[in-house]
Amino acid sequence: MLFKTQLAMFVRGLKGIPLPQRCAVCGRRCEGFKIICSDCEQKLNSLRFVKHYMIDKKSRKRIFVLGKYADTMKSAVAALKYKNQPELALALGHELGEAFEASPIYKQNLTLVPIPMNREKELKRGYNQAELITRGIHDICGGFRGTRLESHALVRVKATQPLYQFGAADREKEIAGCMKIGKFSHHSTAGVVLVDDVFTTGATVREAIRVFESAGIPVYGVLAVATTNKAFKVKDK
């Protein structure tokens, strides 16, 4: 786990905020200020891609993904979304931000925008995991590099059904018109980078891209923690 994540957890301890005693992924005890145990860290690292980026054929945008949505990575995303483990978002966001910053497609002065959730679902969960991941990325890529965070630049205006139950064409229909531009204090000519937890068919991010570009705001690409896309490859074991 990145030093920056451990430092953030150390600061929480100084402030008297309760620290996790067990791994946020598997539930086993962790050492020090870690929130992911060494075993889960190793398994997550084995799922990282050799090359993190590609061009999405439909949107023609850069897609940058940390690792494969399987095994421990799938468990980590599930824990973040369904087991009240928001601290995982910071750790995964830091890892994603560091990998992106080191890549050939990184550039300064981008605007990070998380994919918004349905309002009722966000209230029930207590947080939007995409926004928390985005904050972790901003910890790495913000500051003097000029990368900005616009948490409310995109808002949901229509509730949608879970997309996994639809085929590709029906996903596009279900997601159409569900988002609009929200409070956007700044965007640079470098473009917007959309952030989500998992990239599957890309229907959601393509709708977000359509919304921004219809408003004359350029979109540089998409960042995600994990994907099911088989075009991305992990290291051979």
C-alpha positions, -999 to +999 in steps of 0.1 A: +000+000+000+013+035-008+030+055+019+005+083+012-024+061+022-006+049+054+001+086+062-035+095+058-045+067+082-019+078+107-033+114+106-067+099+113-053+081+143-038+114+156-073+130+153-088+103+173-108+088+144-111+050+149-088+030+126-096-003+110-082-032+129-088-057+101-082-059+064-109-041+045-109-068+019-106-102+037-112-093+073-079-105+087-059-084+111-036-057+096-003-044+108+002-007+118-018+018+098-025-005+069-061-011+057-052-039+033-033-069+046+000-080+029-017-111+014-045-091-003-019-065-014+001-092-032-031-106-048-042-071-059-008-065-074-010-097-094-041-084-111-026-051-122-023-047-159+010-046-178-004-017-200-031+003-182-046+022-211-063+017-245-086+036-268-123+027-264-136+019-299-170+035-294-161+067-276-126+071-291-114+082-256-085+070-236-095+044-210-070+039-181-076+011-157-056-002-127-064-039-129-086-069-137-121-071-122-117-106-107-108-125-076-094-101-049-099-070-070-136-079-073-138-086-035-122-052-029-147-033-051-175-053-034-163-044+001-160-007-009-195-006-023-215-030-002-196-036+031-192+000+043-154+002+036-150+038+022-113+038+033-106+014+005-115+042-020-086+063-008-061+034-011-074+024-046-075+060-057-039+065-046-028+034-065-047+045-096-034+080-094+002+069-091-001+045-121-018+072-142+007+099-133+036+075-144+020+066-177+027+081-212-009+094-215-008+115-183-008+153-186-012+182-162-041+205-157-068+179-162-102+181-144-113+150-125-150+144-124-166+113-107-195+095-122-225+104-101-248+079-083-286+078-080-293+101-051-313+076-031-286+049-035-259+074-024-279+084+007-285+047+016-247+039+011-235+071+027-211+079+000-204+078-037-174+054-041-164+070-074-161+104-057-139+089-029-117+072-055-114+106-073-103+123-041-075+096-038-064+103-074-064+140-067-041+135-037-015+121-061-021+142-092-033+175-077-014+204-062+013+220-083+005+197-113-027+218-117-051+188-118-085+199-103-113+180-087-149+189-095-170+166-074-204+180-085-197+188-121-220+160-132-253+151-115-279+123-119-313+135-128-330+102-135-328+069-115-318+039-136-321+001-131-288-019-125-272-021-159-259-057-155-294-070-162-295-054-197-279-063-230-256-038-247-283-020-267-307-018-238-280-004-215-276+026-238-314+032-237-316+028-199-287+052-193-298+079-219-307+112-203-298+102-167-271+129-162-266+166-167-240+193-160-240+204-124-219+229-105-188+233-125-165+260-112-136+254-136-126+232-165-094+235-184-087+231-221-067+200-211-101+183-207-122+163-182-112+129-169-142+108-158-137+085-128-156+053-119-150+022-099-155-004-127-155-001-165-177-027-181-194-020-215-187+018-212-224+028-216-224+050-185-192+069-193-202+074-230-234+091-218-213+113-195-190+121-224-220+130-245-233+154-218-200+172-215-192+174-252-228+186-259-220+215-235-187+222-254-165+207-226-138+184-239-133+150-224-097+137-223-105+102-210-117+078-183-100+064-152-113+032-135-101+009-108-110-023-126-125-036-158-139-068-173-125-059-207-104-088-220-083-065-242-063-055-210-037-080-199-021-089-166+014-103-163+019-139-171+023-160-140 
